[in-house]
């Protein structure tokens, strides 16, 4: 078992992250007296409920199940969950348990932040991506008006239970999705980057991934606790995400992690055109990305991606695009381009990656 205590600078909040086996059958059962006394509801999706229905029902807590999929990360799902919380008489002392991947964690966290102006949330991430990234740091959101994560809030979970056993139920595509965020973290941390390079031929091995999860949590937790509200350093965690989110909206067949990897490929090349970079390092980063990716980076709809990138909430001016880009081993930079320059850069790169 490995435990992280995240204390947020300038805030009284704290998140405890526990990495251990048998979370559903042991850890949550040990918490049951406290949860039942204060009131609790389990929020999950149809995929997770189908896999772990017996263990979930054994907890004897009310359950709300959403349809699985990013397309359901909407205001309709959010308000249906809030209704279920009210119907089950949750109160200020109650806890919402978000059991699932990134969509469940995002929607559940947002509901917990809104209900009675904020109740406790326990995150139990079941996908690789959620374990290494989205469950840590308190970002919650739904997609709105065609924009990813447009409506959201910062709401730090009280507890995060990370169980490596969940990884064994995931298809390879879900592992690839999580590896997108792992590679992003490696672009910010030199030792993790070297670790991934040394084992690039076995990146899909479950035992290796179980070892990499706590290492990635450590990278993200260190950044988040120093900048919980994303006013400076935490912006580095957006590497690949401006272009990646835009690609995700145009290429519905690709997962979030795959789009982050595509975004990293494009944005690292853009960085080379505008900033002083270490070309040898960025070449190794690109090779690492290609180890994980199976889609063709030259087939994206760059015109639509450029248009949608203008709607990204990280942008600092109306007609510009702001990117967090890798420049050297363990280093990043913020780069702002006018919309026409950004679109031109994507056009020039298409067909060359």
C-alpha positions, 0 to 999 in steps of 0.5 A: 500500500502507498499513501499520498497526503496532498496539502494545498498551499494557502488552503485548509483542504487536504486529499488523501490518496491510497494505492492498495488492492481490494478497495471495493471488498476491504477499504470501502467496507471498512468505511461503511459505518462512517458513510452510513452514519453521514449518508452516502450514494455511489455514482457509477456508469453502466460499464463499471456496474456491469463488471462489479455489480456484486461488490457494489451491491454488497456495500448496501448503499444507494447507487445511481448508474449513468450510461457509459461514454463521454457523450453523456458528460452533460447537464442532463446527467449532472441534474439526474445525479443531483436529483438522485442525491436529493431523493436519497436525502443526502445532507451536508455531512454526506458523501458521494462516491464516484466509482468509475473512469474520468467521466464519472469522476468529473460529473460526480465531483461537480455534483458534490461541489454543487449539492448543498454548496459542497459535500464530501467526495470519494473518488474510486478511479477504475481506468488507467487515465483516471488513476494517474490523472483525472481523479487527482487535483479536484478538477470537475466538469461537464461538456457544454455547448460543444466545448469540453469541460466548459462548466466546472469547479475545483472541488478536492476529493476527501479520499482517492482509492486507487486499486491496480486490480481494476486495470486487469479488466481494461481493454488495450485501448483504455490502457492506451488512453491512460498512457497518453496522460502518463507520457504527458507527465513524463514530458514534465519529469525527467526521471519518469521520461527515462523510465518510460524510454527504458521500458518502451517495449513493455508499456502495456504490461499490467504489472508495469502499469501498476508500478507506474501509477503511483509514480505518476500520481506523485508527479501530478500531486506535487504540481497540484498541491503547489498550484491547486487553482491553476494560476501558474505551475499547474498549467504545465499539465495542459501539455498537448491538451489544447490541440488534443481537446480540439482533435477529440471534438472532431475525431469522435472515434479517438479516446481522450488519451490518444488525442492528448498524444496527437496534441503533444506531437503537433505542439512539440513541432510547433514549439520547435518553430517558435521557441528554443528547444532541445531537438534531440529530446523532442525526437525521443518524445515523439518516438515514445508517443509513436510507441503508444499511438496506432492512429495516423497523426496526419489524418486529423481535420486541422481546419476544424481543430483550429476553429475549435481550439479557439474555444479552449478555456485556457486561451488568454485572448479572444483571437489567439490560442494558448499552448503549454508545450514541451521544450527540453527534458523536464521543461515546458513553456507557454506559447500564445499564437494568433488563430491564423498562425496556429491554423497555418502551423497545423496545416504545414505539419499535416502530412509530415508527422 
